Amino acid sequence: MGTELKDARETAQAASAALQAGRHADARALLQSLVDAGRADASVHLALARACRALGDHAAALAAADRVLALSPRDPRALIAKADSFDALGDGRAAAAHYGSA
């Protein structure tokens, strides 16, 4: 296994632990580092959406959910994350549409 891949996996694991511990800012920073390095897959973007939502950054959560859906268009967790973001941003119609799609 290459060092870069090992580092990405370790970073993702650290981010997951931070999310589980409620350290959302730490998780966001770790996940964003994976995005910035081009090492993010759908699960990283989904976790980033979760961290952003917990921090109250609903626009960033929405953008992260969109990146998941670009990789996996019918991912129900991403559709729910997107719906939750729309709801938090006050767009009930878009939220309902995405909840329905999920």
C-alpha distances in whole Angstrom, upper triangle without the diagonal:
4,7,8,7,7,10,11,11,12,15,16,16,19,20,21,22,24,26,27,28,30,29,29,29,26,24,25,24,21,21,23,20,17,20,21,18,17,15,17,18,21,20,20,23,25,24,25,28,29,28,31,33,33,34,37,35,36,36,32,31,33,31,28,29,30,26,25,28,27,24,26,30,31,29,31,30,29,33,34,32,34,37,37,37,40,42,41,42,45,45,46,46,43,41,43,42,39,39,41,38,36
4,5,5,6,9,10,11,12,14,15,17,18,20,21,23,24,26,27,29,30,29,28,28,25,23,24,23,19,19,21,18,16,18,19,15,15,13,16,17,21,20,19,22,24,24,24,28,28,28,30,33,33,33,36,34,35,34,31,31,32,30,27,29,29,26,25,28,27,24,26,30,31,29,32,30,30,33,34,32,34,37,37,36,39,41,40,41,44,44,45,46,42,41,43,42,39,40,42,39,37
4,5,5,6,9,10,10,12,14,15,16,18,20,21,22,24,26,27,28,26,26,26,22,21,22,20,17,18,19,16,14,17,17,14,15,13,16,18,21,20,19,22,24,23,23,27,27,26,28,31,31,31,34,32,34,33,30,30,32,29,26,28,29,26,25,29,28,25,27,31,32,30,33,30,30,33,34,32,34,37,36,35,38,41,39,40,44,43,45,46,42,41,43,42,39,40,42,39,37
4,5,5,6,9,10,10,12,14,15,16,18,20,21,22,24,26,27,25,24,23,21,19,20,18,15,15,16,13,11,14,14,10,11,9,12,15,18,18,16,19,21,20,20,24,25,24,25,28,29,29,31,29,31,30,26,26,28,26,23,25,26,22,22,25,24,22,24,28,30,27,30,28,27,30,32,29,30,34,34,32,35,38,36,37,40,40,42,42,39,38,40,39,36,37,39,36,34
4,5,5,6,9,10,11,12,14,15,16,18,20,21,23,24,26,24,23,23,20,18,19,18,15,14,16,13,11,13,14,11,11,8,11,12,16,15,14,17,19,18,19,22,23,23,24,27,28,28,31,29,30,29,26,25,27,25,22,23,24,21,20,23,22,20,22,25,27,24,27,25,24,28,29,27,29,32,32,31,34,36,35,36,39,39,40,41,37,36,38,37,34,35,37,34,32
4,5,5,6,9,10,11,12,14,15,17,18,20,21,23,24,23,23,23,20,18,19,18,14,15,17,14,12,15,16,13,14,11,13,15,18,16,15,18,20,19,20,23,23,23,25,28,27,28,31,29,31,31,27,26,29,27,23,25,26,23,22,26,25,22,24,28,29,26,28,26,26,30,30,28,30,33,33,32,35,37,36,37,40,40,41,42,39,37,40,39,35,36,38,36,33
4,5,5,6,9,10,10,12,14,15,16,18,20,21,22,20,20,20,17,15,17,15,11,12,14,11,10,13,14,11,13,10,12,14,18,16,14,17,19,17,18,21,22,20,23,26,25,25,28,27,28,28,25,24,27,25,22,24,25,22,22,25,25,22,24,28,29,26,29,26,25,29,30,27,29,32,31,30,34,35,34,35,38,39,40,41,38,36,39,38,35,35,38,35,33
4,5,5,6,9,10,10,12,14,15,16,18,20,21,19,18,18,15,13,14,13,10,10,11,9,7,10,11,9,10,7,9,11,14,13,10,14,16,14,15,18,19,18,20,23,23,23,26,24,25,25,21,21,23,21,18,20,22,18,18,21,21,19,21,24,25,23,25,22,22,25,26,24,25,29,28,27,30,32,31,32,35,35,37,37,34,33,35,34,31,32,34,32,29
4,5,5,6,9,10,10,12,14,15,17,18,20,19,18,19,16,14,15,15,11,11,14,12,9,13,15,13,13,9,10,11,14,12,10,14,15,14,15,18,18,18,20,23,23,24,26,25,26,26,23,22,24,23,19,21,22,19,18,22,22,19,20,24,25,22,24,21,21,25,25,23,25,28,28,27,30,32,31,32,36,36,37,38,34,33,35,34,31,31,33,31,28
4,5,5,6,9,10,11,12,14,15,16,18,17,17,17,14,12,15,14,10,11,14,12,11,14,16,14,15,12,13,14,17,14,12,16,17,15,16,19,19,18,20,23,22,23,26,25,27,27,24,23,25,24,21,22,25,22,21,24,25,22,23,27,28,24,26,23,23,27,27,25,27,30,29,28,32,33,32,33,36,37,38,39,36,34,37,36,32,33,35,33,31
4,5,5,6,9,10,10,12,14,15,16,14,14,14,11,9,11,10,6,8,10,9,8,11,13,11,13,10,11,13,15,13,10,13,15,12,13,16,16,15,17,20,19,20,23,22,23,24,20,20,22,21,18,20,22,19,19,22,23,21,22,25,26,23,25,22,21,25,25,22,24,28,26,25,29,30,29,30,33,34,35,36,33,32,34,34,30,31,34,32,29
4,5,5,6,9,10,10,12,14,15,14,13,14,12,9,11,11,7,7,10,10,8,11,13,12,13,10,9,10,12,9,7,11,12,9,11,14,14,13,16,18,18,19,21,20,22,22,19,18,20,19,15,17,19,17,16,19,20,18,19,22,23,20,21,18,18,22,22,19,22,25,23,23,26,28,26,28,31,31,32,34,30,29,31,31,27,27,30,28,26
4,5,5,6,9,10,11,12,14,13,14,15,12,10,13,13,10,10,13,13,11,14,17,16,17,13,13,13,15,11,10,14,14,11,13,16,15,14,17,19,18,20,23,22,24,25,21,20,23,22,18,20,22,20,19,22,23,21,21,25,25,21,22,19,20,24,23,21,24,26,25,25,28,29,28,30,33,33,34,36,33,30,33,33,29,29,32,30,27
4,5,5,6,9,10,10,12,11,12,12,9,8,11,11,8,9,12,12,12,15,16,16,17,15,14,16,17,14,12,15,15,12,13,16,15,13,16,19,17,18,21,21,23,24,21,20,23,22,19,21,23,21,20,24,25,23,24,27,27,24,25,21,21,25,24,22,24,27,25,25,28,29,27,29,32,33,34,36,33,31,34,34,30,30,33,32,29
4,5,5,6,9,10,11,9,9,10,7,4,7,8,6,6,10,10,10,12,15,15,16,13,12,14,14,11,9,12,12,8,9,12,11,9,13,15,14,15,18,17,19,20,17,16,19,19,15,17,20,18,17,21,22,20,21,24,24,21,22,18,18,22,21,18,21,23,21,21,25,26,24,25,29,29,31,32,29,27,30,30,27,27,30,28,26
4,5,5,6,9,10,10,10,12,10,7,10,12,9,9,13,14,13,15,17,18,18,15,13,14,14,10,9,12,11,8,10,12,11,10,13,15,14,15,18,19,20,21,18,16,19,19,16,17,20,18,17,20,22,20,20,23,23,19,20,16,17,20,19,17,20,22,20,20,24,25,23,26,29,29,30,32,29,26,29,29,25,25,28,27,24
4,5,5,6,9,8,10,12,10,8,12,13,11,12,15,16,15,18,20,20,21,18,17,18,18,14,13,16,15,11,13,15,13,12,16,17,15,16,20,20,22,24,21,19,22,23,19,20,24,22,21,24,26,24,24,27,26,23,23,19,20,24,22,20,23,25,23,23,27,27,25,28,31,32,32,34,32,29,31,32,28,28,31,30,27
4,5,5,6,5,7,8,6,5,9,10,9,10,13,14,15,17,19,19,21,18,17,18,18,15,13,15,14,11,12,14,12,9,13,14,12,13,17,17,19,21,18,17,21,21,18,19,23,21,20,24,26,24,25,27,27,23,23,20,20,23,22,19,22,24,21,21,25,25,23,25,28,30,31,33,30,28,30,31,28,27,31,30,27
4,5,5,6,6,9,8,6,9,11,10,10,13,15,15,16,19,20,21,19,16,17,16,13,12,13,12,8,9,11,8,7,11,12,9,11,14,15,17,19,16,14,18,19,16,17,20,19,18,21,23,22,22,24,24,20,20,16,17,20,18,15,19,20,18,18,22,22,20,22,25,26,27,29,27,24,27,28,24,24,27,26,23
4,5,8,9,12,11,9,12,15,14,14,17,18,18,20,22,23,24,21,19,19,18,15,14,16,14,11,13,14,11,10,14,14,12,14,17,18,19,22,20,17,21,22,19,19,23,22,20,23,26,24,24,26,25,21,21,17,18,21,19,17,21,22,19,20,24,24,22,25,27,28,29,31,29,26,28,29,26,25,28,27,24
4,6,8,11,10,10,13,15,14,15,18,19,20,21,23,24,25,23,21,22,21,18,17,19,17,13,15,16,13,11,15,15,12,14,17,19,20,23,21,19,23,24,21,22,25,25,23,26,29,27,27,29,29,25,24,20,22,24,22,20,23,24,21,22,26,25,23,26,28,30,30,33,31,28,30,32,28,27,31,30,27
4,5,9,9,9,11,13,14,14,17,19,19,21,23,24,25,23,21,22,21,18,17,17,16,12,13,14,11,9,12,12,9,10,13,15,17,20,18,16,20,21,19,20,23,23,22,25,27,27,27,28,28,24,23,19,20,23,20,18,21,22,19,19,23,22,20,22,25,27,27,30,28,25,28,29,26,25,29,29,26
4,6,6,6,9,10,11,12,14,16,17,19,20,22,23,21,20,21,21,18,16,17,16,13,12,14,12,9,11,13,10,10,13,15,17,20,17,16,20,21,18,20,23,23,22,25,27,26,27,29,29,25,25,21,21,24,22,19,22,23,20,20,23,23,21,23,26,28,29,31,29,27,30,31,28,27,31,30,28
4,5,5,6,9,10,10,12,14,15,16,18,20,21,20,18,19,18,16,14,14,13,10,9,11,8,5,8,9,7,7,10,11,14,16,13,12,16,17,15,16,20,19,19,22,24,24,24,26,26,23,22,18,18,21,19,16,18,20,17,16,20,20,18,20,23,24,26,28,26,23,26,28,25,24,28,27,25
4,5,5,6,9,10,10,12,15,15,16,18,20,19,18,20,20,18,15,15,15,12,10,12,11,7,8,11,9,7,11,11,14,16,13,13,17,17,15,18,20,20,20,23,25,25,26,27,28,25,25,21,20,23,21,18,20,22,19,18,21,22,19,20,24,25,27,30,27,25,28,29,26,27,30,30,27
4,5,5,6,9,10,11,13,14,15,17,19,18,16,19,19,17,14,15,15,12,11,14,12,9,11,14,12,11,14,14,17,18,15,15,19,19,16,19,22,20,21,24,25,25,26,28,29,25,26,22,21,24,23,20,22,24,22,20,24,25,22,24,27,29,30,32,30,28,31,32,28,29,32,31,29
4,5,5,6,8,10,11,12,14,15,17,15,14,15,16,13,10,12,12,8,8,11,9,7,9,12,11,11,14,14,16,17,14,13,17,17,14,16,19,18,17,21,22,21,22,24,25,22,22,18,18,21,20,17,19,22,19,18,22,23,21,22,26,27,28,30,27,25,28,29,26,26,29,28,25
4,5,5,6,8,10,10,12,14,15,14,13,15,15,13,10,10,11,8,6,9,9,6,7,10,10,9,12,11,13,14,10,10,14,13,11,14,16,15,16,19,20,20,21,23,24,21,21,18,17,20,19,15,17,20,18,16,20,21,19,20,23,24,26,28,25,23,27,27,24,25,28,27,25
4,6,5,6,9,10,10,12,14,14,13,16,17,15,12,12,14,11,9,12,13,9,10,14,13,12,15,13,16,16,13,14,17,16,14,17,19,17,18,21,22,21,23,25,27,24,25,21,20,23,23,19,20,23,21,20,23,24,22,23,26,27,29,31,28,27,30,30,27,28,31,30,28
4,5,5,7,9,10,11,13,11,11,14,15,13,10,11,13,10,9,13,13,10,12,15,15,14,17,16,18,19,15,15,18,17,14,17,19,17,17,21,21,20,22,25,26,23,24,21,20,23,23,19,21,24,23,21,25,26,24,25,29,29,31,33,30,28,31,31,28,28,32,30,28
4,5,5,6,9,10,11,9,8,10,11,10,6,8,10,8,6,10,11,9,10,14,14,14,16,15,16,16,13,12,15,14,11,13,16,13,13,17,18,17,18,21,22,19,21,17,16,20,20,16,18,21,20,18,22,24,22,23,26,27,28,30,26,25,28,28,24,25,28,27,24
4,5,5,6,8,10,10,9,12,13,12,9,9,12,10,7,10,12,10,10,14,15,14,16,14,15,15,11,12,14,12,10,14,15,13,14,17,17,17,19,21,23,21,22,19,17,20,21,17,18,22,20,18,21,24,22,22,26,26,28,29,26,25,28,28,25,26,29,27,26
4,5,5,6,9,9,9,13,15,14,10,11,14,13,11,14,16,13,14,18,18,17,20,17,19,18,15,16,18,16,14,17,18,15,17,20,20,19,21,24,26,23,25,22,20,24,24,21,22,25,24,22,25,27,25,26,29,30,32,33,30,29,32,32,28,30,33,30,29
4,5,5,6,5,5,9,12,11,8,9,12,11,10,14,15,14,15,18,19,19,21,19,20,19,15,16,18,15,13,16,17,14,14,18,17,16,18,21,23,21,23,20,18,22,23,20,21,24,24,22,25,27,26,26,30,30,32,33,29,28,31,30,27,28,31,29,27
4,5,5,6,5,8,10,11,8,8,11,11,9,12,15,14,14,17,18,18,20,17,18,17,13,14,15,12,10,13,14,10,12,15,14,14,16,19,21,19,21,19,17,20,21,18,18,22,22,20,22,25,24,24,27,27,29,30,26,26,29,28,24,26,29,26,25
4,5,8,8,12,14,15,12,11,15,15,12,15,18,16,16,19,21,19,21,18,20,18,14,16,17,14,13,16,16,13,15,18,17,17,20,22,25,23,25,23,20,23,24,21,21,25,25,22,25,28,26,26,29,29,31,32,29,28,32,31,27,29,32,30,28
4,5,8,11,14,15,12,13,17,16,14,17,20,18,19,22,23,22,24,22,23,21,18,19,20,17,15,18,19,15,17,20,18,17,20,23,25,24,26,24,22,25,26,23,24,28,27,25,28,31,29,29,33,32,34,35,31,31,34,33,30,31,34,31,30
4,6,9,12,13,11,11,15,15,14,17,19,19,19,22,24,23,25,22,23,21,17,18,19,16,14,17,16,13,14,17,15,14,17,20,22,21,24,22,20,23,25,22,22,26,26,24,27,29,28,28,32,31,33,33,30,29,32,31,27,29,32,29,28
4,7,10,11,9,10,14,14,13,16,18,18,18,21,23,23,25,22,23,22,18,18,20,17,14,16,17,13,13,17,15,13,16,19,22,19,22,20,19,22,24,21,22,26,26,24,27,29,29,29,32,32,33,34,30,29,32,31,27,29,31,28,26
4,7,8,5,7,10,10,10,12,15,15,16,18,20,20,22,19,20,19,15,15,16,14,11,13,13,10,10,13,13,11,13,16,18,16,19,17,15,18,20,17,18,22,22,21,23,26,25,25,29,28,30,30,26,26,28,27,23,25,27,25,23
4,6,5,6,9,10,11,13,15,16,17,19,20,21,23,21,20,20,17,15,16,14,11,12,12,9,8,11,11,8,10,13,15,13,16,14,13,16,18,16,17,20,21,20,23,25,25,25,28,27,29,29,25,24,26,25,21,23,25,22,20
4,5,5,6,9,10,11,12,14,15,16,18,20,21,19,18,18,15,13,14,12,9,9,10,7,5,8,9,6,7,10,12,9,12,11,9,12,14,13,14,17,18,17,20,22,22,23,26,24,25,25,22,21,23,21,18,19,21,18,16
4,5,5,6,8,10,11,12,14,15,17,18,20,19,18,18,16,13,15,14,10,10,12,10,8,11,12,10,10,13,14,10,12,10,10,13,14,12,14,17,17,17,20,22,22,23,26,25,26,26,23,21,24,23,19,20,22,19,17
4,5,5,6,9,10,10,12,14,15,16,18,17,17,17,14,12,14,13,9,10,12,10,9,12,13,11,13,15,16,13,15,13,11,15,16,13,15,18,18,17,20,22,22,23,26,25,26,27,24,22,25,24,21,21,24,22,19
4,5,5,6,9,10,10,12,14,15,16,14,14,14,11,9,10,9,5,7,9,7,6,10,10,10,11,13,15,12,14,11,9,13,14,11,12,15,15,14,17,19,19,19,22,22,23,24,20,19,22,21,18,19,22,19,17
4,5,5,6,9,10,11,13,14,15,14,13,14,11,9,10,10,7,6,9,8,6,9,12,11,11,13,13,10,11,8,7,10,10,8,10,13,13,12,15,17,17,18,21,21,21,22,19,17,20,19,15,16,19,17,15
4,5,5,6,9,10,11,12,14,13,13,15,12,9,12,12,9,9,13,11,10,13,15,14,14,16,17,13,14,10,10,13,13,10,13,15,14,14,17,19,18,19,22,22,23,25,21,19,22,22,18,19,22,20,18
4,5,5,6,8,10,11,12,11,11,12,9,7,10,10,6,8,11,10,10,13,15,15,15,17,18,15,16,13,11,14,14,10,12,15,14,13,16,18,16,17,21,21,22,24,21,19,22,22,19,19,23,21,19
4,6,5,6,9,10,10,9,8,9,7,4,7,8,5,6,9,10,9,12,14,14,15,16,16,13,14,10,8,11,11,7,9,12,10,9,12,14,13,14,17,17,19,20,17,15,18,19,15,16,19,18,16
4,6,5,6,9,10,10,10,12,10,7,10,11,9,9,13,13,12,14,17,17,17,18,18,14,14,10,10,12,11,7,10,12,10,10,14,14,13,15,18,19,19,21,19,16,19,20,16,16,20,19,17
4,5,5,6,9,9,10,12,9,8,11,12,10,11,15,15,14,17,19,19,19,21,21,18,18,14,13,16,14,11,13,15,13,12,16,16,14,16,19,20,22,24,21,19,22,23,20,20,23,23,20
4,5,5,6,5,7,8,6,5,9,10,9,10,13,14,14,17,18,19,20,20,21,18,18,15,13,15,14,11,12,14,12,10,13,14,12,13,17,18,19,22,19,17,21,21,19,19,23,22,20
4,5,5,6,5,9,8,5,9,11,10,11,14,15,15,17,19,20,20,20,20,18,17,14,12,14,12,9,10,12,9,7,11,11,9,11,14,15,17,19,17,15,18,19,16,16,20,20,18
4,5,8,9,12,11,9,12,14,13,14,17,18,18,20,22,23,23,23,23,20,19,15,15,17,14,11,14,15,11,11,14,14,11,14,16,18,19,22,20,18,21,22,19,19,23,23,21
4,6,8,11,10,9,13,14,14,15,18,19,19,21,23,24,24,25,25,23,22,18,17,19,17,14,15,17,13,12,15,15,12,14,17,19,21,23,21,19,23,24,22,22,25,25,23
4,6,9,9,9,11,13,14,15,17,19,19,21,23,24,25,25,25,22,21,18,17,18,16,13,14,15,11,10,12,12,9,10,13,16,17,20,19,17,20,22,20,20,23,24,22
4,6,6,6,9,10,11,12,14,16,17,19,20,22,23,23,23,21,21,18,16,17,16,12,13,14,12,9,12,13,10,10,13,15,17,20,18,16,20,21,19,20,23,23,22
4,5,5,6,9,10,10,12,14,15,16,18,20,20,20,21,19,18,16,14,14,13,10,9,11,9,5,8,9,7,7,10,12,14,16,14,13,16,17,15,16,20,20,19
4,5,5,6,9,10,11,13,14,15,17,19,20,19,20,19,19,17,14,15,15,11,10,12,11,7,9,11,9,8,11,12,15,16,14,13,17,18,16,17,21,20,20
4,5,5,6,9,10,11,13,14,15,17,18,18,20,18,19,16,13,15,15,11,10,13,12,9,11,14,12,11,15,15,18,19,16,16,19,20,17,19,22,21,20
4,5,5,6,9,10,11,12,14,16,16,16,17,15,15,12,10,12,11,8,7,10,9,6,10,12,10,11,14,14,16,18,15,13,17,17,14,16,19,18,17
4,5,5,6,9,10,11,12,15,15,14,15,14,14,12,9,10,10,7,5,8,9,6,7,10,10,10,13,12,14,15,12,11,15,14,12,14,17,16,15
4,5,5,6,9,10,11,13,14,14,16,15,16,14,11,12,13,10,8,12,12,9,11,14,14,13,16,15,17,18,14,14,18,17,14,17,19,18,17
4,5,5,6,9,10,11,12,13,15,13,14,12,9,11,12,9,9,12,12,10,13,15,15,15,18,17,19,20,16,16,19,18,15,17,20,18,17
4,5,5,6,9,10,10,10,11,10,11,9,5,7,9,6,6,9,10,9,11,14,14,14,17,16,17,17,14,13,16,15,11,13,16,14,13
4,5,5,6,9,10,9,11,11,12,11,8,9,11,9,7,11,12,11,12,15,16,15,18,16,17,17,13,14,16,15,12,14,16,14,14
4,5,5,7,9,9,12,11,13,12,9,11,14,11,10,14,15,14,15,18,19,18,21,20,21,21,17,17,20,18,15,17,19,17,16
4,5,5,6,7,9,8,10,9,6,9,11,10,10,13,14,14,16,18,19,19,22,20,21,21,17,17,19,17,14,16,18,15,14
4,5,5,4,7,7,9,10,6,8,11,10,9,12,14,14,15,18,19,19,21,19,20,19,15,15,17,15,12,14,15,12,12
4,6,6,9,10,13,13,10,11,15,14,12,16,18,17,17,21,22,21,23,21,22,21,18,18,20,17,15,17,18,15,15
4,6,9,9,13,13,10,12,15,15,14,17,19,19,20,23,24,24,26,24,25,24,20,20,22,20,17,19,20,16,16
4,6,6,9,10,9,10,13,13,13,16,18,18,19,22,23,23,25,23,24,23,19,19,20,18,15,16,17,14,13
4,6,9,11,9,9,12,13,12,14,17,17,17,20,22,22,23,21,21,20,16,16,17,15,12,14,14,11,11
4,6,9,8,7,11,12,12,13,16,17,17,19,21,22,23,21,20,19,16,16,16,13,11,12,12,8,8
4,6,5,6,9,10,11,12,14,15,17,18,20,21,23,21,20,20,17,15,16,15,11,12,13,10,8
4,5,5,6,9,10,10,12,14,15,16,18,20,21,19,18,18,15,13,14,13,9,9,10,8,5
4,5,5,6,9,10,10,12,14,15,16,18,20,19,18,19,16,13,15,14,11,10,12,11,8
4,5,5,6,8,10,10,12,14,15,16,18,17,17,17,14,12,14,13,9,10,13,10,8
4,5,5,6,9,10,10,12,14,15,16,15,14,14,11,9,11,9,6,7,9,7,5
4,5,5,6,8,10,10,12,14,15,14,13,14,11,8,10,10,7,6,9,9,6
4,5,5,6,9,10,11,12,14,14,14,15,12,10,12,12,9,9,13,12,10
4,5,5,6,9,10,11,12,11,12,12,9,7,10,10,7,8,12,11,10
4,5,5,6,9,10,11,9,9,9,7,4,7,8,5,6,9,9,9
4,5,5,6,9,10,10,10,12,10,7,9,11,9,8,12,13,11
4,5,5,6,9,9,10,12,10,8,11,12,10,11,14,15,14
4,5,5,6,5,7,8,6,5,9,10,9,10,13,14,14
4,5,5,5,5,8,8,5,8,11,10,10,13,15,14
4,5,8,9,12,11,9,12,14,13,13,17,18,17
4,6,8,11,10,9,13,14,14,15,18,19,19
4,6,9,9,9,11,13,14,14,17,18,19
4,6,6,6,9,10,11,12,14,16,17
4,6,5,6,9,10,10,12,14,15
4,5,5,6,9,10,11,13,14
4,5,5,6,9,10,11,12
4,5,5,6,8,10,11
4,5,5,6,9,10
4,6,5,6,9
4,5,5,6
4,5,5
4,5
4
